[in-house]
Amino acid sequence: MLGKKVLNNVYWHCSLTESQKSEVQQTIKAAEALANLQPSHDYNVVKYDGKSNVLSLLWYPNFFEDPFPALEKSYRIDLTAQRVEKRSYQASFNPPILHRKELLVGKDAPNIEQFRQLTETAEQLGLFENPIQIGFKQAWEALIAEKGFQLIDYQFVPIGNDETTDNVRLELSESASISRHLTALSRSNLSAPMQCLARHGFLDGSLSVFDYGCGKGDDIRNLSANDITVSGWDPHYAPDQPKQAADIVNLGFVINVIENYQERLEALIGAYDLANQVLVVSAMLFNQNAFKGQAFNDGVITQRNTFQKYFTQSELKDFISETLETDTIPVAPGIFFVFKNQDAEQRFLLGRQRSQRNVLRLSRRPVSPAEPKLSRNEKKYLAYKHLLDPLWQKILELGRLPDKSEVDSLVELTEAFGTVNKAIRFTLDNNDEALFEQAQQSKIEDLITYFALQAFSKRKPYKHLEAGLQKDIKAFFGDYPNAIETAKSILFKISNAELIAAACQHSTEQGLGYLDEGEALHLHTSMVQELPALLRIYIGCATILYGDIEQTDLIKIHIQSGKLSLMRYDDFEDQPIPRLLERVKINLREQTFDLYEYGEEFEPTYLYVKSRFINEEFPHYAEQLNFDEQLLALNLFDLSGYGPKPEEFRQTLARARWEIDGFELIRSRSTPDLDEPCGNYLTYRQLIECGETQQATGIPNLPKQADSYNALYDLAINILDPVIDYFGMIRLSYGFCSHELGKHIKKRVAPKLDQHAAYELNSKKNLICPRLGAAVDFIVDDENMREVADWIAENMPYDRLYFYGEDRPIHVSYGPDNKKEYVDMLLTKTGIIIPKIKK
């Protein structure tokens, strides 16, 4: 199937659907019809699970324009249940994002080469090393910044200097002194060039480092803390420190802040002379901000009176190479290694080949045209941004226009705009009106909830209400009686099941909880304030009866029965499958509640697929989602409803050779009893003690590596069990072979190739068979083994299959690669076996 494979799912752009198999196309059409969606209009990416009748149609509005587009809407479609679940991410601070777009489109798709180059650059920067944590916007942006880069359009630009620029014209006299030192950044992590050195193994402590132009010394402090010999010099911050030779010299974002060309050359040559092995040179690259400021020499003067010279990648490479008269190697955008030591250079290049990383290929970015001229209003906003941004935040916080008494910097705003009302109007005209409308609606729902719940207690006289609340009432309701009546009208609706159901449906479409259709909405208590006012009042009424819900984790809103359940779990946030400790069921109609505590009398149950009840803004969401997808992909459990009982879950997971480690499912690290089941029909003992040599010698033949047991289980469940189901019981002639047993088997074996040793090590602690996996030889009595071999080849995900004859055992293996190689082992008249690959 064409597209990008992730676990059991394949993702592709809708333009690829017509290239998929006909049955896949029919499934997509059925999903479109059920959800009433059109490709390229309502969705543009398909998430297809070939093992079920459930798929998702996803809408990334800027798929081709954005380098890593954000998901805006998703439609999960269950064709068996004829159910569509819609989710909007428009209001999310942390929506899912898409990587490796080149894998989702056809080879002739527009800009596919640009997509590939972007992915190669991201790989070169080490951004894909932990794929679990990068699927959401906030973590992805934080990681890019942590690596010392920013993303501008389709270009990773190193964060080299502190730039504060705008289009305000600067007056620069001949004698003006440029403030180079103001470009020095304060960092809490290593700079981009230092991280490049670390990724390529240069900062292991064996080499000394000199930071030429060290700025405020953050890199020096970080390296010193890791026991690396390091020193530095800076003309402003460390002028008294000596310039000294070192194995590695870093000239980090220095040449781009030197306005004098001759000084720039001298700095580059001076740094190179100090390097014993390698010089690292980095500089700022062209980006959309590159032309802001006043032109000066071959760069610009910024608002802070600093100089910036922007290079293209090729221009920077040529400048370094021509100045130093030697080759340079690009290792990241705007970062180059220059080797003084040829042996070190060869080791570096060889190491890159071994890690299968290509030398970075960057598109030569054309020089951008000058930024368009700012309008008068835009210039004015920039000039007073420090006053207007806090004012805008205050407007959003209030959801209405602020009173003079609520405005900070009142005097400054009045001086700048004449009156505070003019400043407010200017702010509204130059910001997003839709955000203001959202803030208004949110504040109205807050107030309605507040007043509705006040109806259950003695109402305070209007004159005793807080001044800000009085202003809110006047702005949103006109007067106090109208506010109370509005709140009461909503309060009386909480008994209307249809309205509750509609509110629950709307909430789950906004990512607020999981909806059991027609039954209940389940969500984490942290989401309550984001719910519609009707549901907040419903929950609020329950809290008046029961008490504060802050100590609980999950809320279950029963749609039809007028009930609410509160659940408290053992370490809900930090456990992938938390245990239920306490449940409270509140009956709003009867004004009663029941409390159930779990422990000795009631066994604590597990909460499965926790990601359904939280969203992307919850701590550990990415890890939880990955864990849940792994668990579901195992196909070991029916997790509908409440799922299996805890003991059944633990036993089934252990039998399948899996265990939970934090938020990860990992293969078992334990050793099973030999008589435990290995699959549905065999035991580990049968797979270990089945060979003639083992039985003759009595060698225990026990695997020493836990992964060998895992491999035997995988072989049994994926190959042997299906064969037994179809043909009947098999007879094993050769199974697992330990290092000790292998010494006694001399003829017609190839332990480095045959996978009988699974994950075992030899006396030198190296893998006996690098192919990994596991293998057995078996025969099915009274069956033509050619038919058995052909059936396996057609139906099973095997690695290698050797056929020796219709009445002889076949060899079959299962492993990480599963290459499905079918080999006839033909015996000649002279007794020699000649392998022939069967097509």
C-alpha positions in Angstrom: 0.0 0.0 0.0 1.4 3.4 -0.9 2.0 6.0 1.8 3.7 6.4 5.2 3.3 3.4 7.5 3.0 3.9 11.3 2.2 0.8 13.3 -1.0 -0.7 11.8 -1.9 2.5 9.9 -0.9 3.9 6.6 -1.2 7.6 5.9 -1.4 9.2 2.4 -2.5 12.4 0.7 -5.9 12.0 -1.0 -4.3 12.5 -4.4 -2.8 9.0 -3.9 -6.2 7.2 -3.3 -6.7 6.5 -7.0 -3.4 4.6 -7.0 -4.4 2.3 -4.1 -6.0 -1.1 -4.6 -9.6 -1.1 -5.8 -10.9 -2.5 -2.4 -9.2 0.3 -0.6 -10.7 2.9 -3.0 -14.1 1.4 -2.3 -13.6 1.7 1.4 -12.6 5.3 1.1 -15.7 6.1 -1.0 -17.9 4.4 1.6 -16.3 6.5 4.4 -16.8 9.7 2.3 -20.4 8.9 1.8 -21.1 8.1 5.5 -19.4 11.3 6.7 -20.6 13.4 3.7 -17.0 14.5 2.9 -15.2 15.5 -0.3 -11.5 15.0 -0.8 -9.4 18.2 -1.0 -12.3 20.1 0.3 -13.2 18.5 3.7 -10.1 16.3 4.1 -6.8 15.8 2.4 -5.0 13.0 4.3 -6.2 9.4 4.9 -5.3 7.4 7.9 -6.0 3.8 6.9 -6.0 0.7 9.2 -6.0 -2.3 6.9 -6.9 -4.7 9.8 -10.2 -3.1 10.7 -13.2 -1.2 9.2 -12.1 2.0 11.0 -10.3 4.8 9.2 -9.7 8.5 9.7 -10.0 11.4 7.2 -7.9 14.3 8.2 -7.9 18.0 7.2 -4.6 19.8 7.1 -5.6 23.2 5.5 -2.0 24.2 4.6 -0.7 20.8 3.6 1.5 22.0 0.7 2.2 25.5 2.1 3.4 24.8 5.6 6.6 22.7 6.1 5.0 20.8 9.1 1.3 21.5 8.7 -1.1 21.4 11.7 -4.2 19.2 11.9 -7.4 21.3 12.0 -10.1 18.6 11.7 -10.3 14.8 11.9 -13.2 12.4 11.1 -12.9 8.9 12.6 -15.2 6.7 10.6 -16.3 3.2 11.8 -17.9 1.6 8.7 -19.1 -1.4 10.8 -20.9 0.6 13.4 -21.8 3.3 10.8 -20.5 5.9 13.2 -18.6 9.2 12.5 -16.6 10.9 15.3 -15.6 14.5 14.4 -12.8 16.4 16.2 -11.8 20.0 15.7 -8.3 21.3 16.7 -8.9 24.9 15.7 -8.9 26.1 19.4 -6.1 23.8 20.4 -2.8 25.2 21.6 -1.0 22.0 20.8 -2.5 20.4 17.6 -0.9 17.3 15.9 1.5 18.1 13.1 2.6 16.2 10.1 6.2 15.2 9.3 7.8 13.5 6.2 5.2 14.8 3.7 7.2 13.3 0.8 6.0 9.9 1.9 2.4 10.8 1.6 2.3 12.0 -2.0 3.2 10.7 -5.4 6.6 11.0 -6.9 5.4 13.7 -9.3 3.7 15.8 -6.6 4.5 19.5 -6.5 7.4 20.5 -4.3 8.2 16.9 -3.4 12.0 17.6 -3.7 11.5 20.5 -1.2 9.7 18.1 1.1 12.6 15.6 0.9 15.3 18.2 1.5 13.4 19.5 4.6 13.2 15.9 6.0 16.9 15.4 5.3 17.8 18.6 7.1 15.6 17.6 10.1 17.3 14.2 10.2 20.7 15.8 10.0 19.8 18.0 13.0 18.7 15.0 15.0 15.0 16.1 15.2 13.6 12.7 14.5 15.6 10.8 17.1 12.6 10.5 19.5 9.6 10.2 17.2 7.1 9.8 20.0 7.5 13.3 21.4 7.5 15.3 18.1 4.0 14.7 16.9 2.5 17.8 18.5 3.2 21.5 17.8 4.5 22.6 21.2 7.0 19.8 21.6 8.2 20.1 18.0 8.8 23.9 18.2 10.5 23.5 21.6 12.8 20.7 20.1 13.8 22.9 17.1 14.7 25.8 19.5 16.5 23.3 21.8 18.7 22.3 18.9 19.5 25.9 18.3 17.4 26.6 15.2 14.2 28.3 14.1 12.0 27.4 11.2 11.3 30.1 8.7 9.3 29.0 5.7 11.0 25.8 4.5 14.4 26.7 6.0 16.0 25.8 9.3 17.8 28.9 10.3 20.4 28.8 13.2 19.5 30.9 16.2 22.9 32.6 16.3 22.4 36.1 17.6 19.8 38.1 19.4 18.1 40.1 16.7 15.5 42.8 17.4 14.8 44.5 14.1 12.1 46.4 12.4 11.7 48.9 9.6 12.2 52.0 11.6 14.9 54.0 9.8 18.1 54.5 11.9 20.4 57.4 11.6 24.0 56.2 11.6 26.9 58.6 11.5 30.4 57.9 10.2 31.7 57.8 13.8 28.9 55.7 15.3 30.1 52.6 17.1 28.3 49.4 16.3 27.4 47.4 19.5 28.6 43.9 18.5 28.3 42.6 22.1 24.5 43.1 22.1 24.1 40.2 19.7 25.3 37.7 22.3 22.5 35.3 23.4 21.9 34.0 26.9 21.3 30.2 26.5 20.3 27.5 28.9 21.4 24.7 26.5 24.3 24.3 24.0 24.4 26.5 20.9 23.6 24.9 17.5 27.3 24.5 16.5 28.1 22.9 19.8 25.1 20.5 19.4 26.4 19.5 16.0 29.8 18.7 17.6 28.0 16.6 20.2 25.9 14.7 17.6 29.0 13.7 15.7 30.9 12.5 18.8 33.4 15.3 19.2 32.4 16.2 22.8 33.1 13.0 24.5 35.7 14.6 26.7 38.8 13.5 24.8 39.3 16.7 22.9 39.8 20.3 24.2 37.6 23.1 23.0 38.2 26.9 22.5 35.3 29.2 22.0 36.5 32.1 19.8 33.9 34.9 20.5 32.3 33.1 23.4 29.8 35.9 24.3 28.4 35.5 27.8 30.1 32.1 28.2 27.0 29.8 28.3 28.6 27.1 26.1 31.7 27.2 28.3 29.7 26.7 31.5 27.7 23.8 30.0 30.8 22.1 28.6 32.7 22.6 31.9 29.8 21.0 33.8 30.3 17.9 31.6 34.1 17.7 32.4 35.2 18.9 29.0 38.4 20.9 28.8 37.2 24.3 27.5 38.2 27.9 27.4 37.1 31.0 25.5 37.7 34.6 24.5 35.4 37.5 23.7 36.3 41.1 22.8 33.6 42.4 25.1 32.7 39.8 27.7 36.1 38.1 28.2 38.8 40.3 26.7 41.4 39.4 29.2 41.3 35.6 28.5 44.1 34.4 26.3 43.5 33.1 22.7 44.8 29.6 22.8 45.1 26.6 20.6 42.7 23.6 21.1 41.7 20.5 19.3 38.3 22.1 18.5 37.8 25.8 17.9 34.3 27.2 17.6 33.7 30.4 15.7 30.0 30.6 16.5 28.0 33.4 14.9 30.9 35.8 15.0 31.7 36.7 11.4 28.1 37.7 10.7 28.3 40.5 13.3 31.5 42.1 12.1 30.8 45.0 9.8 34.4 45.4 8.6 35.2 42.9 5.9 39.0 42.8 6.7 38.3 42.2 10.4 35.9 39.4 9.4 38.7 37.7 7.4 41.2 38.2 10.3 38.7 36.6 12.8 38.2 33.5 10.5 41.9 33.1 9.9 42.8 33.7 13.5 40.3 31.0 14.7 41.5 28.5 12.1 45.2 29.0 13.2 44.2 28.0 16.7 42.5 24.7 15.7 44.5 21.5 16.0 41.8 19.3 14.5 38.7 21.1 13.5 37.3 24.6 13.2 33.5 25.0 13.4 32.2 28.1 11.6 28.6 29.3 11.8 26.7 32.4 10.6 23.2 33.7 10.1 21.4 32.7 6.9 19.0 34.6 4.7 15.5 34.5 6.0 12.3 36.6 5.9 13.8 39.0 8.5 17.1 39.4 6.7 16.5 42.7 5.1 14.9 44.5 8.1 17.0 47.4 9.2 19.2 50.0 7.5 21.6 48.8 4.8 25.2 49.2 5.8 28.2 47.8 4.0 27.2 44.2 2.9 24.6 43.8 5.7 22.2 45.8 7.8 22.1 47.8 11.1 19.4 46.7 13.4 17.3 48.8 15.8 19.7 47.9 18.6 22.6 49.3 16.7 24.1 45.9 15.9 25.3 44.7 12.5 24.2 41.6 10.7 25.6 40.1 7.6 23.3 37.4 6.2 24.8 34.6 4.1 23.3 32.0 1.8 24.5 28.4 2.5 26.6 28.4 -0.7 27.9 31.9 -0.1 29.1 31.0 3.4 30.7 27.8 2.1 32.6 29.8 -0.6 33.7 32.5 1.9 35.2 30.0 4.3 36.8 27.8 1.6 38.3 30.7 -0.3 39.6 32.5 2.8 41.2 29.4 4.3 42.1 27.8 1.0 40.7 24.4 2.1 37.6 22.3 1.8 34.6 22.8 4.1 31.9 20.3 5.1 28.3 21.4 5.7 26.8 19.7 8.8 23.7 21.9 9.3 22.1 25.0 7.8 24.7 27.8 8.4 27.2 25.5 10.2 30.4 24.1 8.6 33.3 21.9 9.8 36.8 22.8 8.6 39.3 20.1 9.3 43.0 20.9 10.0 43.8 17.2 10.5 43.2 15.0 7.4 42.9 11.8 9.5 40.2 13.4 11.6 38.4 14.5 8.5 38.5 11.0 7.0 37.2 9.5 10.3 34.4 12.0 10.3 33.4 11.3 6.7 33.6 7.5 7.3 31.5 7.8 10.4 28.8 9.6 8.5 28.7 6.8 6.0 28.4 4.2 8.8 25.5 6.1 10.3 23.9 6.1 6.9 23.4 9.9 7.0 23.9 11.7 3.7 25.8 14.9 3.5 23.3 17.6 3.9 21.7 18.7 0.7 20.3 22.2 0.9 18.4 24.0 -1.8 20.1 27.2 -2.8 17.7 29.7 -1.4 17.3 32.7 -3.8 17.8 36.1 -2.4 14.5 37.3 -1.0 13.1 40.6 -2.2 13.0 43.5 0.2 10.1 43.3 2.7 7.0 45.3 1.6 6.7 48.7 3.0 4.9 48.8 6.3 1.6 50.8 6.5 1.3 53.8 8.7 -0.8 51.8 11.2 1.7 48.9 11.2 4.6 51.3 12.0 2.5 52.9 14.8 1.7 49.5 16.3 5.4 48.5 16.2 6.3 51.8 17.9 3.9 51.2 20.8 3.9 47.4 20.9 5.1 47.4 24.5 1.9 49.2 25.5 -0.6 47.7 23.1 0.2 44.0 23.6 -0.7 44.1 27.3 -3.8 46.1 26.5 -4.9 43.4 24.0 -4.3 40.7 26.7 -6.4 42.6 29.1 -9.3 42.9 26.6 -9.1 39.1 25.9 -9.0 38.4 29.7 -12.1 40.5 30.3 -14.0 39.6 27.1 -15.1 43.2 26.9 -13.7 46.7 26.6 -11.9 47.7 29.8 -12.8 50.6 32.0 -10.1 53.2 32.6 -9.6 51.8 36.1 -8.7 48.4 34.6 -6.1 49.7 32.1 -2.4 49.5 33.0 -0.1 52.2 31.6 -3.0 54.6 31.4 -0.9 57.7 31.3 1.5 56.4 28.6 -1.5 55.2 26.4 -3.2 58.6 26.7 -0.1 60.5 25.8 0.4 58.3 22.7 -3.2 58.2 21.4 -4.9 61.2 23.0 -7.4 59.1 24.9 -7.5 55.6 26.3 -10.6 54.9 24.2 -8.7 55.7 21.0 -5.9 53.3 22.2 -8.5 50.6 22.7 -10.1 51.2 19.3 -6.7 51.1 17.6 -5.9 47.9 19.4 -9.1 46.3 18.3 -8.6 47.4 14.7 -5.1 45.9 14.6 -5.8 42.5 16.1 -7.9 39.4 15.3 -11.6 40.2 15.7 -12.5 36.5 15.9 -10.3 36.1 19.0 -12.2 38.9 20.7 -15.5 37.3 19.9 -14.3 34.0 21.3 -13.2 35.8 24.5 -16.6 37.5 24.8 -18.5 34.1 24.5 -16.2 32.5 27.0 -16.7 35.2 29.5 -20.5 35.1 29.1 -20.5 31.3 29.7 -18.3 31.9 32.8 -20.8 34.4 34.2 -23.9 32.3 33.3 -22.3 29.3 35.2 -21.5 31.5 38.2 -25.0 33.0 38.5 -26.7 29.7 37.9 -24.8 28.1 40.8 -25.5 31.2 43.0 -29.2 30.3 42.7 -28.5 27.4 45.1 -27.3 29.8 47.8 -28.4 33.1 49.2 -28.0 35.7 46.4 -25.8 38.7 47.2 -27.3 42.2 46.8 -26.0 43.9 43.6 -24.3 46.7 45.6 -22.1 44.1 47.3 -20.9 42.5 44.1 -17.2 43.1 43.2 -16.7 46.2 41.0 -15.4 44.2 38.0 -18.4 41.8 38.2 -20.7 44.8 38.2 -19.0 46.0 35.0 -19.4 42.5 33.4 -23.1 42.4 34.2 -23.6 45.8 32.6 -21.6 44.9 29.5 -23.1 41.4 28.8 -26.6 41.5 30.4 -27.6 45.1 30.8 -28.6 44.7 34.4 -28.5 42.2 37.3 -32.0 40.8 37.1 -31.5 40.0 33.4 -28.2 38.2 34.3 -30.0 36.1 36.9 -32.9 35.3 34.5 -30.5 34.3 31.8 -28.7 32.0 34.2 -31.9 30.4 35.5 -33.1 29.7 32.0 -29.9 27.6 31.4 -30.2 26.0 34.9 -33.6 24.7 34.1 -32.3 23.0 31.0 -30.0 20.6 32.8 -32.9 18.1 33.0 -33.3 18.1 29.3 -31.5 15.0 28.0 -31.6 16.1 24.4 -29.8 19.4 25.2 -27.3 17.5 27.4 -26.6 15.1 24.6 -26.1 17.9 22.1 -23.7 19.7 24.5 -21.8 16.4 25.1 -21.5 15.9 21.3 -20.2 19.5 20.8 -17.7 19.0 23.6 -16.2 15.8 22.3 -15.8 17.4 18.8 -13.7 20.1 20.5 -11.5 17.4 22.1 -13.1 17.6 25.5 -13.5 14.0 26.5 -14.8 10.7 25.1 -18.4 10.1 24.2 -20.1 6.8 24.6 -22.8 7.6 22.0 -26.1 8.1 23.7 -24.7 7.1 27.1 -22.2 9.4 28.7 -19.3 11.9 28.2 -16.1 11.0 30.1 -13.4 13.7 30.6 -10.6 14.7 32.8 -11.5 17.3 35.5 -8.9 19.8 34.0 -11.2 20.3 31.0 -14.4 21.3 33.0 -13.8 25.0 32.5 -13.7 24.6 28.8 -17.1 22.9 28.6 -20.3 24.7 27.5 -22.1 26.5 30.3 -24.9 23.9 30.3 -22.5 21.1 31.2 -20.5 23.2 33.7 -23.8 24.0 35.5 -24.7 20.3 35.4 -21.4 19.4 37.1 -21.5 22.5 39.4 -24.9 21.3 40.8 -23.3 18.0 41.7 -20.4 19.7 43.4 -22.8 21.6 45.6 -24.2 18.3 46.7 -20.9 16.4 47.0 -18.1 18.9 47.4 -15.1 20.0 45.4 -14.2 17.8 42.4 -10.5 19.0 42.3 -9.4 15.8 44.1 -11.0 13.5 41.4 -9.5 12.7 38.0 -12.4 11.7 35.7 -16.0 12.9 35.4 -18.7 10.9 33.7 -21.8 12.8 32.7 -24.7 10.4 32.3 -26.8 11.8 29.5 -30.2 10.2 30.2 -30.3 9.5 33.9 -29.4 12.8 35.4 -26.4 11.3 37.2 -22.8 12.2 37.5 -19.9 9.9 38.4 -16.6 11.0 39.8 -13.5 8.7 39.6 -10.2 9.0 41.5 -7.3 7.0 40.3 -3.9 6.0 41.6 -1.4 8.5 40.0 -3.6 9.3 37.0 -1.1 11.6 35.3 2.0 9.5 35.4 0.6 6.0 34.8 -0.4 4.7 31.3 -3.0 2.4 32.9 -4.0 3.9 36.2 -6.0 1.9 38.9 -9.4 3.1 40.1 -9.3 3.9 43.8 -12.7 5.6 44.4 -15.9 6.2 42.5 -18.8 8.5 43.5 -22.1 8.3 41.7 -24.3 11.4 42.2 -28.0 11.4 41.5 -29.0 15.0 40.8 -32.7 14.3 40.6 -32.8 12.5 44.0 -30.1 14.7 45.6 -28.2 11.6 46.8 -24.8 10.0 46.2 -23.1 6.7 46.6 -19.4 6.2 47.4 -17.4 3.1 46.4 -13.9 2.6 47.6 -11.7 0.0 45.9 -9.2 -2.1 47.6 -9.9 -5.2 49.8 -13.6 -5.5 49.1 -13.7 -4.2 45.5 -10.8 -5.0 43.3 -9.4 -1.8 41.7 -10.1 -1.8 38.0 -7.8 -0.5 35.2 -8.5 2.5 33.0 -7.6 1.4 29.5 -6.9 3.7 26.5 -6.5 6.7 28.8 -5.8 9.0 25.8 -9.5 9.0 25.0 -10.3 10.9 28.2 -7.6 13.6 27.8 -6.3 15.7 24.9 -3.1 17.0 23.4 -2.7 19.7 26.0 -2.5 17.2 28.9 0.9 16.2 30.4 2.4 13.1 28.7 -0.3 13.0 26.0 2.0 12.0 23.2 3.5 9.2 25.2 0.1 8.0 26.3 -1.3 8.1 22.8 1.7 6.1 21.6 1.3 3.6 24.4 -2.4 3.1 23.6 -1.7 2.6 19.9 0.9 0.0 20.7 -1.4 -1.8 23.1 -4.3 -1.8 20.5 -1.9 -3.0 17.8 -1.1 -6.1 19.8 -4.6 -7.3 19.3 -4.5 -9.2 22.5 -7.4 -7.7 24.3 -11.0 -6.5 23.8 -10.7 -3.0 25.3 -14.3 -2.1 24.6 -16.4 -1.3 27.6 -14.4 -1.8 30.8 -11.8 -4.1 29.2 -10.3 -7.2 30.9 -9.9 -7.7 34.6 -6.5 -6.6 35.9 -5.2 -10.2 36.6 -6.4 -11.4 33.2 -4.7 -8.4 31.6 -1.4 -9.0 33.4 -1.3 -12.7 32.6 -2.2 -12.2 28.9 0.4 -9.5 28.5 3.1 -11.6 30.2 2.2 -14.7 28.2 2.7 -12.7 25.0 6.1 -11.7 26.2 5.4 -8.0 26.8 5.8 -5.7 29.8 5.1 -2.1 30.7 8.0 0.2 31.3 6.8 3.7 32.1 4.8 4.8 29.1 6.3 2.2 26.8 5.4 -1.4 26.0 8.6 -3.4 25.7 9.5 -7.0 25.1 9.7 -9.1 28.2 13.0 -9.2 30.1 12.1 -12.3 32.1 12.7 -16.0 31.6 9.6 -18.1 31.4 9.1 -21.6 32.8 9.9 -24.1 30.0 6.5 -25.7 30.4 4.6 -22.5 29.9 2.7 -22.1 26.7 4.5 -20.7 23.7 1.7 -19.7 21.5 -1.6 -21.7 21.5 -0.4 -25.3 21.0 3.3 -25.7 22.0 5.5 -25.1 25.0 9.0 -23.5 25.2 10.3 -26.9 26.2 9.1 -28.5 23.0 10.8 -25.8 20.9 14.0 -26.1 22.9 14.4 -29.9 23.4 13.2 -31.2 20.0 16.5 -31.8 18.1 18.2 -35.1 17.8 21.6 -33.8 19.0 20.1 -32.2 22.1 18.3 -35.4 23.0 21.4 -37.5 22.4 23.8 -35.2 24.3 21.4 -34.1 27.1 22.7 -30.6 26.9 20.1 -28.3 28.6 20.2 -26.0 25.5 18.6 -23.1 27.5 18.4 -19.6 26.0 20.4 -17.1 28.0 18.8 -14.0 26.4 15.2 -13.0 27.2 14.9 -11.9 23.6 15.4 -15.5 22.4 12.2 -16.5 24.3 10.5 -13.5 22.7 11.5 -14.6 19.3 10.3 -18.2 19.9 7.0 -16.8 21.0 6.7 -14.6 17.9 7.6 -17.6 15.6 4.9 -19.7 17.3 2.1 -17.2 17.3 2.7 -15.9 13.7 3.8 -19.1 11.9 3.3 -22.3 13.8 -0.1 -21.7 15.3 -1.7 -20.8 12.0 -0.1 -23.9 10.4 -1.5 -26.1 13.1 -4.9 -24.5 12.8 -5.0 -25.3 9.1 -3.1 -28.6 8.7 -3.2 -30.1 12.2 -0.4 -30.8 14.7 3.2 -30.5 13.5 6.2 -32.7 14.5 9.3 -30.7 15.4 12.7 -32.0 14.2 15.0 -29.1 15.1 14.3 -25.9 17.1 16.3 -23.6 19.2 20.1 -24.1 19.2 22.2 -22.6 22.0 25.9 -21.8 21.6 26.8 -24.9 23.6 24.6 -27.2 21.5 25.9 -25.7 18.3 29.4 -26.9 19.1 28.1 -30.5 18.7 26.4 -30.0 15.4 29.0 -30.2 12.6 27.2 -31.0 9.4 24.9 -29.0 7.1 24.4 -26.1 9.5 25.1 -22.4 9.1 24.6 -20.9 12.6 25.4 -17.3 11.3 22.6 -17.6 8.8 19.9 -20.1 9.9 18.4 -18.2 12.9 18.1 -21.3 15.1 20.3 -19.4 17.7 17.8 -16.6 17.9 19.3 -13.7 20.0 22.1 -15.8 21.6 25.7 -14.6 21.9 28.9 -16.5 21.3 31.9 -16.6 23.6 33.0 -13.1 22.3 29.6 -11.6 23.3 28.7 -11.2 19.6 25.4 -12.3 18.1 25.7 -15.9 16.7 23.2 -15.0 14.0 22.9 -11.3 13.1 19.7 -12.0 11.2 17.9 -12.4 14.6 14.4 -13.8 14.8 14.0 -17.6 15.4 13.6 -20.7 13.3 12.4 -24.3 13.5 12.3 -27.4 11.2 9.1 -29.4 11.3 7.0 -31.9 9.3 3.2 -32.5 9.2 2.7 -36.2 9.1 0.5 -37.4 6.2 0.8 -34.1 4.4 2.7 -33.2 1.2 5.2 -30.7 2.6 5.3 -28.8 -0.7 1.6 -27.9 -0.1 2.5 -26.8 3.4 5.4 -24.7 2.2 3.3 -23.1 -0.5 0.6 -22.3 1.9 3.0 -20.6 4.3 4.6 -18.7 1.4 1.2 -17.4 0.3 -0.3 -16.6 3.7 2.3 -16.0 6.4 4.8 -13.1 7.1 7.8 -15.4 7.3 11.5 -14.5 6.9 13.1 -17.6 5.2 11.6 -20.9 4.1 13.8 -23.9 3.0 12.0 -26.8 1.2 13.9 -30.1 1.2 11.3 -32.5 -0.3 7.7 -33.5 -0.2 8.2 -36.0 2.7 10.9 -34.1 4.6 10.8 -31.3 7.2 10.8 -27.7 6.1 12.8 -25.0 7.7 11.0 -21.7 8.4 12.0 -18.6 10.3 10.3 -15.4 11.6 12.3 -12.2 12.3 12.6 -8.5 12.2 12.8 -8.3 8.4 10.5 -11.1 7.2 11.9 -11.0 3.7 9.7 -14.0 2.5 12.6 -15.8 0.8 11.4 -19.2 -0.4 14.4 -21.5 -1.3 14.2 -25.0 -2.8 17.1 -27.1 -1.4 17.6 -29.5 -4.3 19.6 -32.6 -3.8 21.7 -33.7 -6.8 22.7 -37.2 -7.7 26.1 -36.7 -6.2 24.5 -35.8 -2.8 25.2 -32.0 -3.0 22.3 -29.6 -2.0 22.0 -26.7 -4.4 19.7 -23.9 -3.2 17.4 -22.3 -5.8 15.2 -19.3 -4.9 11.6 -20.0 -5.8 9.8 -17.1 -7.5 
